[in-house]
Amino acid sequence: MTVVFQRAIPTPCTGVCQLGPDGLCDGCFRTGDEIASWSCMSDDQRLQLMDEVLPEREARRA
């Protein structure tokens, strides 16, 4: 039997929870679809979003 351990990857939510005119959350820079599907994402999907996608979006907004 193979046992798969999943890491607890916390949500990037900052509690702001307001979508800007560009469709991104003003707090965490996720789209509404990404926020809604967070609980269904794999660890790899979550890590890619947090390590690559969200920092890039934040930099574009700055």
MDAnalysis code that builds the backbone (N, CA, C; Angstrom):
import MDAnalysis as mda
import numpy as np

u = mda.Universe.empty(186, n_residues=62, atom_resindex=np.repeat(np.arange(62), 3), trajectory=True)
u.add_TopologyAttr("name", ["N", "CA", "C"] * 62)
u.add_TopologyAttr("resid", np.arange(1, 63))
u.add_TopologyAttr("resname", ["MET", "THR", "VAL", "VAL", "PHE", "GLN", "ARG", "ALA", "ILE", "PRO", "THR", "PRO", "CYS", "THR", "GLY", "VAL", "CYS", "GLN", "LEU", "GLY", "PRO", "ASP", "GLY", "LEU", "CYS", "ASP", "GLY", "CYS", "PHE", "ARG", "THR", "GLY", "ASP", "GLU", "ILE", "ALA", "SER", "TRP", "SER", "CYS", "MET", "SER", "ASP", "ASP", "GLN", "ARG", "LEU", "GLN", "LEU", "MET", "ASP", "GLU", "VAL", "LEU", "PRO", "GLU", "ARG", "GLU", "ALA", "ARG", "ARG", "ALA"])
u.atoms.positions = np.array([
    [0.842, -1.179, 0.000],
    [0.000, 0.000, 0.000],
    [0.893, 1.250, 0.000],
    [0.574, 2.224, -0.832],
    [1.315, 3.468, -0.915],
    [0.589, 4.529, -0.114],
    [1.326, 5.198, 0.731],
    [0.755, 6.277, 1.524],
    [1.256, 7.595, 0.951],
    [0.339, 8.502, 0.671],
    [0.684, 9.813, 0.129],
    [0.438, 10.849, 1.209],
    [1.483, 11.582, 1.516],
    [1.359, 12.645, 2.508],
    [1.185, 13.968, 1.791],
    [0.190, 14.716, 2.173],
    [-0.004, 16.038, 1.601],
    [0.406, 17.077, 2.629],
    [1.114, 18.062, 2.146],
    [1.515, 19.157, 3.016],
    [0.351, 20.130, 3.164],
    [0.312, 20.742, 4.289],
    [-0.710, 21.775, 4.484],
    [-0.157, 23.071, 3.909],
    [-0.695, 23.490, 2.792],
    [-0.265, 24.735, 2.162],
    [-1.330, 25.774, 2.465],
    [-0.990, 26.752, 3.285],
    [-1.992, 27.737, 3.683],
    [-2.417, 28.622, 2.517],
    [-3.619, 29.064, 2.575],
    [-4.145, 29.966, 1.561],
    [-3.371, 31.292, 1.587],
    [-3.190, 31.917, 0.445],
    [-2.525, 33.217, 0.414],
    [-3.460, 34.372, 0.794],
    [-4.677, 34.057, 1.185],
    [-5.658, 35.088, 1.541],
    [-5.123, 36.000, 2.632],
    [-5.302, 37.301, 2.427],
    [-4.878, 38.293, 3.417],
    [-6.066, 38.923, 4.130],
    [-7.271, 38.479, 3.787],
    [-8.463, 39.004, 4.432],
    [-9.035, 40.247, 3.773],
    [-8.431, 40.712, 2.681],
    [-8.947, 41.890, 1.980],
    [-10.160, 41.512, 1.147],
    [-10.061, 40.462, 0.370],
    [-11.187, 39.851, -0.349],
    [-12.027, 40.833, -1.162],
    [-11.361, 41.572, -2.030],
    [-12.069, 42.479, -2.923],
    [-11.422, 42.397, -4.290],
    [-12.216, 42.093, -5.323],
    [-11.672, 42.003, -6.666],
    [-11.546, 43.386, -7.267],
    [-10.375, 43.664, -7.828],
    [-10.127, 44.940, -8.484],
    [-10.671, 44.918, -9.901],
    [-10.546, 46.036, -10.616],
    [-11.053, 46.123, -11.990],
    [-10.373, 45.144, -12.946],
    [-9.169, 44.681, -12.580],
    [-8.466, 43.715, -13.420],
    [-8.875, 42.274, -13.123],
    [-9.835, 42.081, -12.208],
    [-10.328, 40.747, -11.884],
    [-9.496, 40.007, -10.858],
    [-8.503, 40.687, -10.272],
    [-7.643, 40.076, -9.266],
    [-8.002, 40.599, -7.885],
    [-7.874, 39.744, -6.893],
    [-8.113, 40.152, -5.518],
    [-7.076, 41.198, -5.123],
    [-7.523, 42.254, -4.470],
    [-6.613, 43.310, -4.030],
    [-5.673, 42.846, -2.928],
    [-6.011, 41.754, -2.249],
    [-5.172, 41.263, -1.170],
    [-4.192, 40.186, -1.588],
    [-4.681, 39.173, -2.316],
    [-3.828, 38.008, -2.619],
    [-3.498, 37.859, -4.103],
    [-4.102, 38.660, -4.953],
    [-3.844, 38.669, -6.396],
    [-4.348, 37.425, -7.134],
    [-5.239, 36.657, -6.496],
    [-5.859, 35.526, -7.188],
    [-7.101, 35.994, -7.926],
    [-7.488, 35.241, -8.952],
    [-8.754, 35.491, -9.639],
    [-9.882, 34.881, -8.808],
    [-11.099, 35.238, -9.116],
    [-12.242, 34.645, -8.427],
    [-12.278, 33.134, -8.600],
    [-11.953, 32.657, -9.797],
    [-11.925, 31.207, -10.050],
    [-10.844, 30.521, -9.224],
    [-9.676, 31.156, -9.095],
    [-8.597, 30.563, -8.296],
    [-8.972, 30.509, -6.821],
    [-9.641, 31.540, -6.353],
    [-10.093, 31.558, -4.955],
    [-11.100, 30.426, -4.730],
    [-12.054, 30.309, -5.641],
    [-13.104, 29.292, -5.507],
    [-12.559, 27.871, -5.603],
    [-11.513, 27.659, -6.388],
    [-11.008, 26.298, -6.594],
    [-9.826, 25.948, -5.685],
    [-9.437, 26.847, -4.781],
    [-8.276, 26.601, -3.919],
    [-8.364, 25.257, -3.198],
    [-9.512, 24.939, -2.647],
    [-9.648, 23.707, -1.863],
    [-9.560, 22.449, -2.726],
    [-9.743, 22.574, -4.031],
    [-9.668, 21.427, -4.935],
    [-8.316, 21.301, -5.633],
    [-7.450, 22.297, -5.468],
    [-6.146, 22.278, -6.139],
    [-5.203, 21.288, -5.477],
    [-4.325, 20.720, -6.283],
    [-3.279, 19.860, -5.746],
    [-2.204, 20.734, -5.091],
    [-1.352, 20.114, -4.296],
    [-0.248, 20.854, -3.686],
    [0.625, 21.497, -4.753],
    [0.886, 20.772, -5.830],
    [1.720, 21.311, -6.906],
    [1.078, 22.541, -7.539],
    [-0.216, 22.508, -7.747],
    [-0.920, 23.662, -8.314],
    [-0.868, 24.855, -7.354],
    [-1.076, 24.599, -6.089],
    [-1.025, 25.679, -5.097],
    [0.363, 26.294, -5.025],
    [1.380, 25.439, -4.994],
    [2.751, 25.946, -4.911],
    [3.136, 26.748, -6.145],
    [2.730, 26.293, -7.323],
    [3.034, 27.052, -8.532],
    [2.363, 28.416, -8.490],
    [1.123, 28.442, -8.055],
    [0.392, 29.696, -7.955],
    [1.094, 30.647, -6.990],
    [1.465, 30.146, -5.838],
    [2.067, 30.994, -4.806],
    [3.510, 31.391, -5.126],
    [4.276, 30.492, -5.750],
    [5.689, 30.755, -5.996],
    [5.961, 31.495, -7.299],
    [5.070, 31.338, -8.286],
    [5.328, 31.919, -9.602],
    [4.278, 32.942, -10.028],
    [3.031, 32.540, -9.997],
    [1.963, 33.357, -10.573],
    [1.669, 34.603, -9.728],
    [1.422, 34.416, -8.437],
    [1.027, 35.552, -7.598],
    [2.123, 36.602, -7.459],
    [3.394, 36.233, -7.260],
    [4.436, 37.271, -7.199],
    [4.543, 38.074, -8.498],
    [4.351, 37.403, -9.636],
    [4.400, 38.108, -10.921],
    [3.257, 39.113, -11.028],
    [2.069, 38.696, -10.609],
    [0.918, 39.614, -10.647],
    [1.125, 40.787, -9.710],
    [1.646, 40.512, -8.522],
    [1.891, 41.592, -7.564],
    [2.896, 42.593, -8.125],
    [3.938, 42.111, -8.770],
    [4.956, 42.990, -9.363],
    [4.367, 43.844, -10.480],
    [3.473, 43.280, -11.277],
    [2.836, 44.049, -12.360],
    [1.950, 45.154, -11.805],
    [1.344, 44.923, -10.664],
    [0.440, 45.916, -10.067],
    [1.196, 47.051, -9.383],
    [2.418, 46.786, -8.965],
    [3.179, 47.783, -8.189],
    [3.558, 48.990, -9.024],
])
